[in-house]
Structures are given as structure tokens and as C-alpha cells.
């Protein structure tokens, strides 16, 4: 299994509070991704990174920001959490780009916004 | 957009064979993945098809027809532990440059 960890694994928070999720990899892969998974929607890309300090938006980026200050860490921040952001969040990594290489997933973070 | 279509649910019997179909839009298509996801767990990589034809990997095989925008995952000698969601995902290049996922097929294997 790819060396990917996510923290926290579970979090309950209240509407309007900021939340930061962390993804950590030990594979030294260049690309890192944040997805959310909701019933009936499948996995949807929030943001991805193609290197330190290099990020790009996915299809559902509104309300989310990301940062990557080190190769191994990719942070996802919900500036002011809303109930619509209740979801399971998965981090993924790949050696090559999003249209050419296999992505490997972390264990996920279950976030509940009350 | 790039729509990925696959059945929502399927049921099969232990020891049998099941085929899970997936259709996708062909414009900008690079290749097709299948992932397995057990309840409450992360998706895990099963297969990647770039060329037309069937690729076999133990009990699991995956087929691709690029011209028809069609793939299937074939599971043989079904076991109870095969009960899971199976995610079809397509690589799109060009301006899209993304991996697009279907909503997944929930397979229930019954004794």
C-alpha cells in the first residue's frame, strides 16, 4: 500500500468554524489530490497540487483552499464550514499527472458539519 | 462534460461470474481505471486499460473498447469478500486533464 495518512480520521464541527484536514505521504510523489465522496456523486476533485506551492482547482473547489509547503504534506482548509461540506474526504497521490498516472488513495476523513 | 455511467447496484451468487459495465465519453479519453472500495474504506486500484482488449489479473479481468466508449470488469469465482463498490474512472487529457469517476456499482455477493 502507498504510504498515505490522513488526519484527523473523524471530525465533528459546527457551521462557521474553520477546519483543516491533513494529508501526509512518504512516497515522494509529485502530485497530490483532495476529493470528496458523497452518495450519488462518486468521487469529485476539489483541488490538486503538482508540486510545492503549485496548486489548481478541481470541479468542486468553492469554499475550500489548499496549501502545499512541503512535498509530503497537502492541507485542505474549509474557511467557514457549512452543512453541505459534510462528506468523506480522500487524499490521493500519483507519481505522474492526473491524466496519465495511477492515483493511490489515503484512508479518508469523515467530516460532519452540524 | 465527461459522464461516466455504470449500474448502481448488482447482486450475484458466491462462486458465480459477474460483469460490471461502464460507458464513458470518448473525446479526450486516455485510459480507464477500475477501483474496488469496501464500505468505510479507501478505493484500491484494480486495473488500468489503455489499449483495446481484455487484460486478466487472477480472478479479475478488465476489457476496453476505445471506439465504443465501453469497458467492463469481470469477476470470476465470486467470494463473499468481493462484496464492495466498484468504481469506474476515466483519464481525460487536454484541457480537462483529470481523472473522472463514475458513481460506483455496489456489488452484493450472496451465499
Boltz contact constraints between the chains, C-beta under 6 A:
constraints:
  - contact:
      token1: [A, 42]
      token2: [B, 101]
      max_distance: 6.0
  - contact:
      token1: [A, 42]
      token2: [B, 102]
      max_distance: 6.0
  - contact:
      token1: [A, 42]
      token2: [B, 103]
      max_distance: 6.0
  - contact:
      token1: [A, 42]
      token2: [B, 104]
      max_distance: 6.0
  - contact:
      token1: [A, 43]
      token2: [B, 101]
      max_distance: 6.0
  - contact:
      token1: [A, 98]
      token2: [B, 97]
      max_distance: 6.0
  - contact:
      token1: [A, 98]
      token2: [B, 98]
      max_distance: 6.0
  - contact:
      token1: [A, 98]
      token2: [B, 99]
      max_distance: 6.0
  - contact:
      token1: [A, 99]
      token2: [B, 30]
      max_distance: 6.0
  - contact:
      token1: [A, 99]
      token2: [B, 91]
      max_distance: 6.0
  - contact:
      token1: [A, 99]
      token2: [B, 92]
      max_distance: 6.0
  - contact:
      token1: [A, 99]
      token2: [B, 93]
      max_distance: 6.0
  - contact:
      token1: [A, 99]
      token2: [B, 97]
      max_distance: 6.0
  - contact:
      token1: [A, 102]
      token2: [B, 45]
      max_distance: 6.0
  - contact:
      token1: [A, 105]
      token2: [B, 42]
      max_distance: 6.0
  - contact:
      token1: [A, 105]
      token2: [B, 43]
      max_distance: 6.0
  - contact:
      token1: [A, 107]
      token2: [B, 42]
      max_distance: 6.0
  - contact:
      token1: [A, 108]
      token2: [B, 42]
      max_distance: 6.0
